[in-house]
Structure formats: structure tokens, C-alpha cells
């Protein structure tokens, strides 16, 4: 598995299992050595994808504004 900063194998597995439980992803286990597991979006997950994509797009477009707001807030709190 490729490394993702700040994400452990355990936490990733836990999130994927929760998504499977919610019906957003399906999990297929292949009998191989080493074991191989594949996850895929279900139709419910594909329906949700449009919303999560919109949120990700908004986040990228507004990241500088959010960071500026955090900086302004932190400065006010520091002064108080």
C-alpha cells in the first residue's frame, strides 16, 4: 500500500470498513499471497461522489481564504 501522510493502515482499514457497512463501497478479497483486497464504489457511493467532489472542489478553490481566516482568528485570540 502506498504511504499517505498521517494515515495508518489501521485507520484506513477502519474507514473503508465503515464505508462498506454504510453501503458506499464494496470489498472483494482475492485468494493470493500476499492477500489482496480491492474496494470499489457502489451505486450509492457513486451517487455521493458528486457531493464529495463538489466539496473537494470548493475546498481547493477557497483554501487560501480559509487559511487567511484562521490566521486572522489566531491573531485576535493571541491579542486577547
C-alpha positions in Angstrom: 0.0 0.0 0.0 1.4 3.5 -0.9 2.2 5.7 2.1 -0.3 8.6 2.8 1.0 11.2 5.2 -0.8 10.8 8.6 -2.9 7.8 7.6 -2.1 4.4 9.2 -3.0 1.1 7.7 -5.3 0.5 10.8 -7.2 3.9 10.4 -7.6 3.4 6.6 -8.9 -0.1 7.1 -11.4 1.2 9.7 -12.7 3.9 7.4 -13.0 1.5 4.5 -14.9 -1.0 6.6 -17.3 1.8 7.8 -17.9 2.8 4.2 -18.6 -0.8 3.3 -21.0 -1.0 6.2 -22.8 2.1 5.0 -23.1 0.6 1.6 -20.8 3.2 -0.1 -18.1 0.7 -1.1 -17.9 -3.0 -1.9 -15.0 -5.1 -0.8 -13.6 -8.0 -2.7 -10.9 -10.3 -1.2 -8.7 -12.3 -3.7 -7.1 -15.5 -2.6 -3.5 -14.6 -3.2 -0.2 -14.4 -1.4 0.1 -11.8 -0.1 -3.6 -11.3 0.4 -5.2 -8.8 -2.0 -8.3 -6.7 -1.2 -10.0 -4.4 -3.7 -12.6 -1.7 -2.9 -15.0 -0.2 -5.4 -17.7 2.4 -5.1 -21.3 1.0 -5.1 -24.1 2.8 -6.9 -24.9 4.5 -3.6 -21.2 5.6 -3.4 -21.3 6.9 -6.9 -24.4 9.0 -6.0 -22.5 10.5 -3.1 -19.4 11.1 -5.3 -21.0 14.2 -6.9 -21.4 15.8 -3.5 -17.9 14.9 -2.2 -16.3 16.1 -5.5 -18.2 19.4 -5.1 -16.9 19.8 -1.5 -13.3 19.0 -2.6 -13.5 21.5 -5.5 -14.9 24.2 -3.1 -12.1 23.4 -0.6 -9.4 23.8 -3.2 -10.9 27.0 -4.6 -11.2 28.5 -1.1 -8.2 27.1 0.7 -6.3 30.5 0.7 -9.4 32.3 2.2 -9.8 29.6 4.9 -6.1 29.9 5.8 -6.4 33.7 5.9 -9.4 33.5 8.2 -7.6 31.1 10.5 -4.6 33.5 10.7 -6.9 36.4 11.5 -8.7 34.4 14.1 -5.5 33.2 15.7 -4.1 36.8 15.8 -7.3 38.0 17.5 -7.2 35.2 20.1 -3.5 35.9 20.7 -4.2 39.6 21.4 -6.9 38.8 23.9 
